[in-house]
Amino acid sequence: MEGSFVRFYVRESERHRGVLLWEWLLRQGNGLGLRGGSAFRSIGGFGRHHAVHEQRFFELAGSGAIEVEFVVGSEEEERLFSLLRAERLGLFYTRIPASFGVVTPDRVEGPTTTGAP
């Protein structure tokens, strides 16, 4: 199947509607019927203001970044971005074209190109 890999970058302590934003994004993705989503804590990085942030043992929690990602088909992607526009969230994201599928013992779903696993 063809679609997109979409990743959002949010602050660990950022909230929307009283819920941690990364958690809100996952809940909304689930509610929209997306195939799945994941959130990952960043151990270091910098953003548009070029301030380097690193997770250290003695650092206060909540100052790092969380990456929230989804692999979506075109209709799912439109539903997700329509919701985010309606919520007026200003989120930085990346979007990469993706081929995806599921491999099971009795059938293979995936890219139809030659040489695909």
C-alpha positions in Angstrom: 0.0 0.0 0.0 1.1 3.6 -0.6 0.8 6.5 1.9 2.9 8.6 4.1 5.1 8.4 7.2 4.2 11.5 9.3 6.2 12.6 12.3 5.3 15.4 14.7 7.8 17.0 17.1 6.3 18.3 20.4 7.7 19.4 23.8 7.5 16.7 26.4 5.4 18.9 28.8 3.3 20.6 26.1 -0.5 20.1 26.7 -3.6 20.5 24.6 -7.1 20.4 26.1 -5.6 19.5 29.5 -3.8 16.4 28.1 -0.1 15.9 27.2 0.0 16.8 23.5 1.8 13.6 22.5 -0.8 11.6 24.3 -3.6 13.7 22.8 -2.2 13.1 19.3 -2.1 9.3 19.8 -5.7 9.3 21.2 -6.9 11.3 18.3 -5.2 9.1 15.7 -6.8 6.1 17.4 -10.2 7.8 17.3 -9.8 8.6 13.6 -9.2 5.0 12.9 -5.5 5.3 11.9 -3.7 2.0 11.6 -1.3 2.8 14.5 0.9 5.4 16.0 3.9 5.7 18.3 5.6 8.2 20.5 9.3 8.3 21.3 11.3 10.4 23.7 14.2 12.3 22.2 17.6 12.0 24.0 18.9 15.2 22.5 18.5 17.7 19.7 17.9 21.3 18.7 15.1 23.2 17.0 14.5 26.4 15.1 15.9 28.5 18.0 19.2 26.4 17.9 19.1 25.7 21.6 20.6 22.3 22.2 18.5 20.1 24.6 19.8 16.9 26.1 18.2 14.4 28.5 20.4 14.1 31.5 19.8 12.2 34.7 19.6 15.3 36.9 17.6 17.4 34.4 14.0 18.3 35.3 11.5 16.2 33.4 9.5 17.8 30.7 12.1 19.8 28.9 12.8 17.3 26.1 11.1 16.5 22.9 8.7 13.8 21.9 8.3 12.4 18.4 4.9 11.2 17.5 4.6 9.2 14.3 1.9 7.6 12.1 2.0 5.6 8.9 -1.1 6.6 7.0 -2.9 6.2 3.7 -4.0 9.4 1.9 -7.6 9.4 3.3 -6.2 8.9 6.9 -3.7 11.6 6.4 -6.4 14.1 5.3 -8.6 13.2 8.3 -5.6 13.7 10.6 -4.5 17.1 9.2 -8.1 18.3 9.0 -8.5 17.7 12.7 -5.2 19.5 13.5 -6.2 22.5 11.4 -9.6 22.6 13.1 -7.9 22.5 16.5 -5.6 25.3 15.4 -2.5 23.5 16.5 0.8 24.9 15.2 2.9 21.7 15.0 6.1 21.1 13.2 6.0 17.9 11.2 7.8 15.8 8.6 6.0 13.8 5.9 7.8 11.1 3.8 6.1 9.0 1.1 6.0 5.4 2.3 5.1 2.0 1.1 3.7 -0.3 3.8 2.0 -3.5 4.3 1.6 -6.6 6.5 3.4 -9.9 6.2 1.5 -12.9 7.6 2.2 -16.7 7.2 -0.7 -17.2 4.8 -0.6 -13.9 2.7 1.6 -11.0 1.8 0.4 -7.5 1.5 2.8 -4.8 0.4 4.4 -2.9 -2.5 3.6 -4.3 -5.9 7.0 -3.4 -7.3 9.4 -6.1 -8.4 12.0 -7.0 -5.9 10.0 -6.1 -2.8 10.5 -8.3 0.2 
